[in-house]
Amino acid sequence: VHVAGVPMADVPAYYACADLHLFPSLADAWVVTVQEAMLCGVPTLCSVHAGCADDLVRDGIDGLLFDPATPQSLLEGLRSALTRDDLRALGERASAAAISFTPERLADAFRVAVARVPCGVPGHRRAAT
């Protein structure tokens, strides 16, 4: 996240002051703000259209999902999030989930995914992983 005039080292303190991080994207491949908020113990109300939604946010466990294409979904998501008795626990689980999402883990998952895709070039054999 970029906050004008705020040094990057101070940004986690801003996240830590929040009860909820809202990410209403209609199309993003991956956003670091969701993981940043989660690392700071702040649960995210995340768009189902965000690239990180499938991999990083488990609905009702360490974050919440909604469809920003439907205004009612956003309203219901906010209402649900802000009236939860376990919002702080959701944030604690979000932090634990985000910590485990390391570059090494992403690289390993990418290697596995690539290995599963057929090459399609006649006579070519994929190298062993």
Kinemage of the C-alpha trace (Angstrom):
@kinemage 1
@onewidth
@group {chain A} dominant
@subgroup {mainchain}
@vectorlist {calphas} color= white
{ca val a 1} P 0.000 0.000 0.000
{ca his a 2} L 1.226 3.521 -0.724
{ca val a 3} L 0.146 6.253 1.652
{ca ala a 4} L 1.525 9.627 0.620
{ca gly a 5} L 3.967 10.969 3.187
{ca val a 6} L 4.012 7.765 5.252
{ca pro a 7} L 7.271 5.798 5.277
{ca met a 8} L 6.825 2.156 4.223
{ca ala a 9} L 8.105 1.042 7.639
{ca asp a 10} L 5.101 2.774 9.274
{ca val a 11} L 2.410 1.262 7.032
{ca pro a 12} L 1.876 -1.862 9.204
{ca ala a 13} L 0.860 0.404 12.090
{ca tyr a 14} L -1.890 1.866 9.894
{ca tyr a 15} L -3.144 -1.606 9.007
{ca ala a 16} L -3.055 -2.621 12.678
{ca cys a 17} L -5.457 0.229 13.514
{ca ala a 18} L -8.093 -1.188 11.171
{ca asp a 19} L -10.848 -3.626 12.060
{ca leu a 20} L -11.343 -4.717 8.453
{ca his a 21} L -9.607 -4.400 5.090
{ca leu a 22} L -11.945 -3.969 2.130
{ca phe a 23} L -10.784 -4.964 -1.335
{ca pro a 24} L -13.624 -4.418 -3.871
{ca ser a 25} L -11.766 -5.161 -7.123
{ca leu a 26} L -13.573 -6.240 -10.261
{ca ala a 27} L -10.391 -7.662 -11.817
{ca asp a 28} L -6.891 -8.001 -10.373
{ca ala a 29} L -4.362 -10.740 -10.949
{ca trp a 30} L -2.900 -10.520 -7.447
{ca val a 31} L -2.763 -7.723 -4.923
{ca val a 32} L -0.263 -7.395 -2.157
{ca thr a 33} L -2.552 -5.226 0.003
{ca val a 34} L -4.712 -8.217 0.909
{ca gln a 35} L -1.702 -10.176 2.143
{ca glu a 36} L -0.266 -7.084 3.873
{ca ala a 37} L -3.494 -6.573 5.815
{ca met a 38} L -3.674 -10.253 6.706
{ca leu a 39} L -0.046 -10.252 7.907
{ca cys a 40} L -0.989 -7.367 10.215
{ca gly a 41} L -3.865 -9.394 11.677
{ca val a 42} L -6.606 -7.578 9.779
{ca pro a 43} L -9.204 -9.745 8.059
{ca thr a 44} L -10.147 -8.826 4.500
{ca leu a 45} L -13.541 -8.518 2.912
{ca cys a 46} L -12.208 -9.493 -0.495
{ca ser a 47} L -13.718 -9.459 -3.948
{ca val a 48} L -14.299 -12.878 -5.484
{ca his a 49} L -12.780 -11.357 -8.635
{ca ala a 50} L -9.396 -10.693 -7.018
{ca gly a 51} L -6.712 -13.106 -8.155
{ca cys a 52} L -5.673 -13.790 -4.580
{ca ala a 53} L -9.204 -14.672 -3.442
{ca asp a 54} L -8.969 -18.347 -4.410
{ca asp a 55} L -5.488 -18.882 -3.013
{ca leu a 56} L -5.270 -16.643 0.021
{ca val a 57} L -8.718 -15.966 1.496
{ca arg a 58} L -10.776 -18.800 2.954
{ca asp a 59} L -14.294 -17.427 3.312
{ca gly a 60} L -15.385 -17.333 6.939
{ca ile a 61} L -12.112 -18.813 8.188
{ca asp a 62} L -9.442 -16.135 7.716
{ca gly a 63} L -11.329 -13.587 5.631
{ca leu a 64} L -14.597 -12.961 3.856
{ca leu a 65} L -15.537 -12.946 0.181
{ca phe a 66} L -18.143 -10.936 -1.709
{ca asp a 67} L -19.029 -9.991 -5.283
{ca pro a 68} L -18.567 -6.238 -5.846
{ca ala a 69} L -20.481 -6.492 -9.133
{ca thr a 70} L -23.569 -6.801 -6.948
{ca pro a 71} L -24.056 -3.823 -4.600
{ca gln a 72} L -26.227 -5.953 -2.308
{ca ser a 73} L -23.326 -8.400 -1.885
{ca leu a 74} L -21.050 -5.573 -0.703
{ca leu a 75} L -23.696 -4.300 1.712
{ca glu a 76} L -24.325 -7.777 3.119
{ca gly a 77} L -20.579 -8.474 3.316
{ca leu a 78} L -19.894 -5.275 5.260
{ca arg a 79} L -22.864 -5.838 7.553
{ca ser a 80} L -21.817 -9.413 8.228
{ca ala a 81} L -18.162 -8.517 8.791
{ca leu a 82} L -18.770 -5.593 11.111
{ca thr a 83} L -21.285 -7.447 13.272
{ca arg a 84} L -19.220 -10.639 13.724
{ca asp a 85} L -18.266 -11.514 17.273
{ca asp a 86} L -15.144 -13.288 16.004
{ca leu a 87} L -13.659 -10.564 13.775
{ca arg a 88} L -10.486 -10.402 15.883
{ca ala a 89} L -10.095 -14.210 15.712
{ca leu a 90} L -10.642 -14.021 11.955
{ca gly a 91} L -7.739 -11.554 11.843
{ca glu a 92} L -5.510 -13.840 13.897
{ca arg a 93} L -6.211 -16.713 11.509
{ca ala a 94} L -5.607 -14.357 8.576
{ca ser a 95} L -2.161 -13.523 9.949
{ca ala a 96} L -1.262 -17.192 10.336
{ca ala a 97} L -2.484 -17.957 6.805
{ca ala a 98} L -0.575 -15.057 5.241
{ca ile a 99} L 2.663 -15.978 7.031
{ca ser a 100} L 2.551 -19.443 5.478
{ca phe a 101} L 2.167 -17.975 1.982
{ca thr a 102} L 5.884 -17.628 1.196
{ca pro a 103} L 7.651 -17.039 -2.121
{ca glu a 104} L 9.051 -20.576 -1.863
{ca arg a 105} L 5.566 -22.019 -1.468
{ca leu a 106} L 4.359 -20.028 -4.479
{ca ala a 107} L 7.338 -21.209 -6.559
{ca asp a 108} L 6.688 -24.838 -5.598
{ca ala a 109} L 3.011 -24.547 -6.523
{ca phe a 110} L 3.959 -22.930 -9.840
{ca arg a 111} L 6.389 -25.767 -10.643
{ca val a 112} L 3.699 -28.354 -9.892
{ca ala a 113} L 1.151 -26.506 -12.044
{ca val a 114} L 3.553 -26.194 -14.984
{ca ala a 115} L 4.490 -29.866 -14.733
{ca arg a 116} L 0.808 -30.806 -15.073
{ca val a 117} L 0.338 -28.914 -18.345
{ca pro a 118} L 0.933 -31.090 -21.405
{ca cys a 119} L 3.669 -29.745 -23.652
{ca gly a 120} L 1.994 -30.509 -26.964
{ca val a 121} L 5.248 -30.439 -28.967
{ca pro a 122} L 5.747 -33.777 -30.781
{ca gly a 123} L 8.850 -35.611 -29.582
{ca his a 124} L 9.477 -33.205 -26.697
{ca arg a 125} L 9.736 -34.609 -23.193
{ca arg a 126} L 9.363 -32.390 -20.174
{ca ala a 127} L 12.341 -32.453 -17.804
{ca ala a 128} L 11.807 -34.210 -14.485
{ca thr a 129} L 10.987 -31.883 -11.583
